[in-house]
Amino acid sequence: MRKGTAVRAAVVLGVAGCGGADDARKRGGASAAPSATPRAEDTGPVTKASAQADIEASAADAGAPANDPDVAEMTATRCDASYRGYGTEDEKVGLERYEAVIGELRERGWQPSFEVPERKDENGTVQIVHKYFTKRGWTLSAEFRAFETGLISVSAADKACTDEIRSRLPFSEDGTDGQ
């Protein structure tokens, strides 16, 4: 798939999904509440609800900031489950918190599939980390960005749903849109 085509597909998937999306408003700032439910045996199909529960419980158990409430609202009718936790001036989000979230996701059965090389600044400090995981028909992307107060972003997409949307897009067999 060409870069421009991939970007257009991502925009369509992100905006249209398997339904509509609302505009984002403000960020959440409090820490996520610890997971109160014990982990169930990890069997059966992954659903949007179970993917969202995995993500939110992983963030909470790792002590990451609360999910931006607008992220959950935006993904309510789409093919994905998402989390976005922002650090604050008082409580910055660092790489160690991201790695704790990754550890929690792995404990919940998400298997590593690909890592983008870390991006570091001129002092060698890690600025961006991006890892991918899979779990029974779902792909999860987890990203850390060190800018300002830090950001952890996790999104899991149902391959069957995204494939169905892609089938409706006007792309040719070679992945181009004819332009």
Beta strands, then each sheet from edge to edge (+ up, - down):
strand 1: 80-86
strand 2: 111-120
strand 3: 126-135
strand 4: 138-145
strand 5: 151-158
sheet 1: 1+ 5- 4+ 3- 2+
end
